[in-house]
Amino acid sequence: MRLVTVAHGTRKRTANATAVEVTRRAAERLGLEAVTSYVELCEPLLVDVLADSDEPSIVVPLLLSTGYHLRQDLPAAAEGRPAVVGRPLGPHALLAAAQVDRLLLTGAERGSPLVMVAAGSSDPLATRDLERAAYLLGRAWGSPVRVATMSGLGERLEAVVRPGDVVSPYLLAGGLFADRAARASREAGAVAVAEVIGAHDAVVDLLCRRVTAQLRADLPGLQHA
Protein backbone atom coordinates (compact mmCIF):
# COMPACT_ATOMS: atom_id res chain seq x y z
CA MET A 1 0.00 0.00 0.00
CA ARG A 2 1.35 3.42 -0.89
CA LEU A 3 0.27 7.03 -0.61
CA VAL A 4 0.09 9.05 -3.81
CA THR A 5 -0.58 12.74 -3.42
CA VAL A 6 -1.52 14.88 -6.39
CA ALA A 7 -1.12 18.64 -6.51
CA HIS A 8 -2.09 20.94 -9.35
CA GLY A 9 1.46 21.66 -10.43
CA THR A 10 3.19 24.83 -11.58
CA ARG A 11 6.24 25.71 -13.64
CA LYS A 12 7.73 27.29 -10.51
CA ARG A 13 9.92 24.52 -9.08
CA THR A 14 10.10 25.98 -5.57
CA ALA A 15 6.30 26.02 -5.42
CA ASN A 16 6.06 22.35 -6.41
CA ALA A 17 8.35 21.54 -3.50
CA THR A 18 5.50 22.35 -1.09
CA ALA A 19 3.60 19.23 -2.13
CA VAL A 20 6.75 17.13 -1.79
CA GLU A 21 7.40 18.39 1.74
CA VAL A 22 3.83 17.89 2.94
CA THR A 23 3.76 14.39 1.47
CA ARG A 24 7.12 13.42 2.96
CA ARG A 25 6.18 14.51 6.46
CA ALA A 26 2.78 12.79 6.35
CA ALA A 27 4.25 9.56 4.96
CA GLU A 28 6.87 9.44 7.71
CA ARG A 29 4.19 9.85 10.35
CA LEU A 30 1.96 7.18 8.78
CA GLY A 31 4.75 4.76 7.95
CA LEU A 32 3.80 4.56 4.27
CA GLU A 33 5.71 4.65 1.02
CA ALA A 34 4.73 7.84 -0.78
CA VAL A 35 4.94 9.49 -4.19
CA THR A 36 4.10 13.10 -5.02
CA SER A 37 2.48 13.71 -8.39
CA TYR A 38 0.83 16.55 -10.29
CA VAL A 39 -2.16 17.16 -12.53
CA GLU A 40 -0.22 19.23 -15.05
CA LEU A 41 2.74 21.57 -15.66
CA CYS A 42 5.16 19.43 -13.63
CA GLU A 43 6.37 15.84 -13.51
CA PRO A 44 5.66 13.18 -12.50
CA LEU A 45 2.06 13.34 -13.65
CA LEU A 46 -0.52 11.36 -11.70
CA VAL A 47 -1.52 9.29 -14.73
CA ASP A 48 2.11 8.17 -15.18
CA VAL A 49 2.65 7.40 -11.48
CA LEU A 50 -0.41 5.16 -11.40
CA ALA A 51 0.40 3.49 -14.72
CA ASP A 52 3.96 2.66 -13.64
CA SER A 53 2.98 0.46 -10.68
CA ASP A 54 0.46 -2.22 -9.83
CA GLU A 55 0.76 -1.46 -6.13
CA PRO A 56 -2.55 -0.41 -4.50
CA SER A 57 -2.58 3.35 -4.00
CA ILE A 58 -4.42 5.78 -1.78
CA VAL A 59 -4.63 8.96 -3.87
CA VAL A 60 -5.12 12.17 -1.90
CA PRO A 61 -5.64 15.39 -3.88
CA LEU A 62 -3.67 18.31 -2.45
CA LEU A 63 -6.43 20.55 -3.76
CA LEU A 64 -8.44 22.97 -1.63
CA SER A 65 -11.85 22.56 -3.26
CA THR A 66 -13.68 20.51 -5.83
CA GLY A 67 -13.62 21.32 -9.53
CA TYR A 68 -12.90 19.89 -12.95
CA HIS A 69 -9.60 18.30 -11.98
CA LEU A 70 -11.11 16.50 -9.02
CA ARG A 71 -14.28 15.38 -10.75
CA GLN A 72 -12.85 14.54 -14.19
CA ASP A 73 -9.05 14.37 -14.52
CA LEU A 74 -8.21 12.44 -11.35
CA PRO A 75 -10.86 9.70 -11.75
CA ALA A 76 -9.79 9.29 -15.38
CA ALA A 77 -6.15 8.86 -14.34
CA ALA A 78 -7.13 6.21 -11.76
CA GLU A 79 -9.51 4.29 -14.01
CA GLY A 80 -8.54 0.64 -14.26
CA ARG A 81 -5.82 1.00 -11.66
CA PRO A 82 -5.75 -0.39 -8.09
CA ALA A 83 -6.28 3.09 -6.67
CA VAL A 84 -8.94 5.14 -4.94
CA VAL A 85 -9.14 8.92 -5.17
CA GLY A 86 -10.15 10.73 -2.00
CA ARG A 87 -11.56 14.11 -1.13
CA PRO A 88 -9.74 17.42 -1.58
CA LEU A 89 -8.07 18.88 1.49
CA GLY A 90 -10.50 21.76 1.75
CA PRO A 91 -12.57 23.29 2.98
CA HIS A 92 -11.47 22.46 6.53
CA ALA A 93 -10.93 24.24 9.84
CA LEU A 94 -7.28 23.13 9.88
CA LEU A 95 -6.65 25.08 6.67
CA ALA A 96 -8.32 28.12 8.21
CA ALA A 97 -6.04 27.80 11.23
CA ALA A 98 -3.00 27.73 8.93
CA GLN A 99 -4.27 30.81 7.09
CA VAL A 100 -4.65 32.67 10.38
CA ASP A 101 -1.07 31.82 11.30
CA ARG A 102 0.15 33.19 7.96
CA LEU A 103 -1.91 36.36 8.45
CA LEU A 104 -0.55 36.97 11.95
CA LEU A 105 2.99 36.71 10.60
CA THR A 106 2.28 39.81 8.47
CA GLY A 107 1.50 41.81 11.61
CA ALA A 108 -2.22 41.97 10.84
CA GLU A 109 -4.57 42.05 13.83
CA ARG A 110 -7.37 39.52 14.28
CA GLY A 111 -10.68 40.96 13.18
CA SER A 112 -9.17 43.25 10.55
CA PRO A 113 -11.14 43.49 7.28
CA LEU A 114 -10.15 40.37 5.38
CA VAL A 115 -10.36 39.12 1.81
CA MET A 116 -9.69 35.49 0.89
CA VAL A 117 -8.47 35.03 -2.67
CA ALA A 118 -8.64 31.67 -4.48
CA ALA A 119 -7.53 30.46 -7.88
CA GLY A 120 -11.16 30.00 -8.94
CA SER A 121 -13.08 27.46 -10.98
CA SER A 122 -15.96 27.28 -13.45
CA ASP A 123 -17.55 24.54 -11.32
CA PRO A 124 -20.40 25.83 -9.10
CA LEU A 125 -19.48 23.21 -6.51
CA ALA A 126 -16.14 24.95 -6.12
CA THR A 127 -17.98 28.18 -5.30
CA ARG A 128 -19.83 26.34 -2.56
CA ASP A 129 -16.54 25.08 -1.17
CA LEU A 130 -15.02 28.57 -1.23
CA GLU A 131 -17.99 29.96 0.66
CA ARG A 132 -17.49 27.30 3.32
CA ALA A 133 -13.75 28.00 3.47
CA ALA A 134 -14.46 31.72 3.90
CA TYR A 135 -16.89 30.97 6.73
CA LEU A 136 -14.31 28.81 8.52
CA LEU A 137 -11.62 31.46 8.06
CA GLY A 138 -13.95 34.18 9.31
CA ARG A 139 -14.79 32.15 12.40
CA ALA A 140 -11.09 31.67 13.14
CA TRP A 141 -10.16 35.29 12.31
CA GLY A 142 -13.00 36.98 14.15
CA SER A 143 -14.65 38.91 11.32
CA PRO A 144 -16.55 38.19 8.08
CA VAL A 145 -14.45 37.30 5.06
CA ARG A 146 -15.05 38.48 1.51
CA VAL A 147 -14.04 36.16 -1.34
CA ALA A 148 -12.25 36.96 -4.58
CA THR A 149 -11.13 34.62 -7.35
CA MET A 150 -8.37 34.88 -9.92
CA SER A 151 -10.32 33.01 -12.61
CA GLY A 152 -13.61 31.21 -13.22
CA LEU A 153 -16.71 32.10 -11.23
CA GLY A 154 -16.73 34.86 -8.65
CA GLU A 155 -15.58 38.45 -8.29
CA ARG A 156 -12.03 39.51 -9.09
CA LEU A 157 -9.63 41.00 -6.56
CA GLU A 158 -9.84 44.48 -8.05
CA ALA A 159 -13.58 44.55 -7.30
CA VAL A 160 -13.32 43.09 -3.80
CA VAL A 161 -10.20 44.44 -2.10
CA ARG A 162 -10.55 47.85 -0.45
CA PRO A 163 -7.85 50.13 0.94
CA GLY A 164 -6.89 48.92 4.41
CA ASP A 165 -7.85 45.28 3.84
CA VAL A 166 -5.64 42.31 4.58
CA VAL A 167 -5.57 39.42 2.11
CA SER A 168 -5.26 35.68 2.65
CA PRO A 169 -4.40 33.54 -0.40
CA TYR A 170 -6.42 30.31 -0.35
CA LEU A 171 -3.58 28.59 -2.17
CA LEU A 172 -1.45 25.70 -1.00
CA ALA A 173 1.67 26.73 -2.91
CA GLY A 174 3.19 29.69 -4.67
CA GLY A 175 3.21 30.18 -8.41
CA LEU A 176 1.59 32.38 -11.04
CA PHE A 177 -1.71 32.88 -9.20
CA ALA A 178 0.00 33.65 -5.89
CA ASP A 179 2.28 36.23 -7.51
CA ARG A 180 -0.62 37.86 -9.34
CA ALA A 181 -2.79 37.88 -6.24
CA ALA A 182 -0.14 39.59 -4.14
CA ARG A 183 0.52 42.23 -6.79
CA ALA A 184 -3.15 42.94 -7.50
CA SER A 185 -4.01 43.07 -3.80
CA ARG A 186 -1.36 45.70 -3.07
CA GLU A 187 -2.38 47.71 -6.11
CA ALA A 188 -5.95 47.71 -4.78
CA GLY A 189 -4.81 49.08 -1.41
CA ALA A 190 -4.31 46.00 0.78
CA VAL A 191 -2.07 46.77 3.75
CA ALA A 192 -0.93 43.18 4.17
CA VAL A 193 -0.89 40.04 2.02
CA ALA A 194 -0.20 36.74 3.76
CA GLU A 195 1.97 34.01 2.34
CA VAL A 196 0.31 30.96 0.80
CA ILE A 197 -0.70 28.17 3.20
CA GLY A 198 2.41 26.16 2.36
CA ALA A 199 3.79 23.15 4.24
CA HIS A 200 2.15 24.15 7.51
CA ASP A 201 1.86 21.60 10.33
CA ALA A 202 -1.93 21.81 10.04
CA VAL A 203 -1.75 20.72 6.39
CA VAL A 204 0.33 17.69 7.34
CA ASP A 205 -2.20 16.86 10.07
CA LEU A 206 -5.06 17.15 7.58
CA LEU A 207 -3.33 14.95 5.02
CA CYS A 208 -2.80 12.27 7.66
CA ARG A 209 -6.50 12.43 8.53
CA ARG A 210 -7.48 12.06 4.88
CA VAL A 211 -5.22 9.04 4.42
CA THR A 212 -6.43 7.35 7.60
CA ALA A 213 -10.06 7.87 6.63
CA GLN A 214 -9.49 6.45 3.13
CA LEU A 215 -7.65 3.42 4.46
CA ARG A 216 -10.56 2.60 6.75
CA ALA A 217 -13.17 3.09 4.05
CA ASP A 218 -11.49 1.74 0.93
CA LEU A 219 -8.95 -0.92 1.87
CA PRO A 220 -11.25 -3.87 1.03
CA GLY A 221 -11.90 -2.38 -2.41
CA LEU A 222 -8.25 -1.85 -3.04
CA GLN A 223 -7.36 -5.38 -2.09
CA HIS A 224 -9.74 -6.70 -4.74
CA ALA A 225 -9.06 -4.09 -7.41
PyMOL commands that set and color helices and strands:
alter all, ss='L'
color gray80, all
select helices_A, chain A and resi 13-30+46-51+68-78+93-105+124-141+157-160+176-187+201-223
alter helices_A, ss='H'
color red, helices_A
select strands_A, chain A and resi 2-7+33-38+57-61+83-85+114-118+145-149+166-170+192-193
alter strands_A, ss='S'
color yellow, strands_A
deselect
rebuild
show_as cartoon
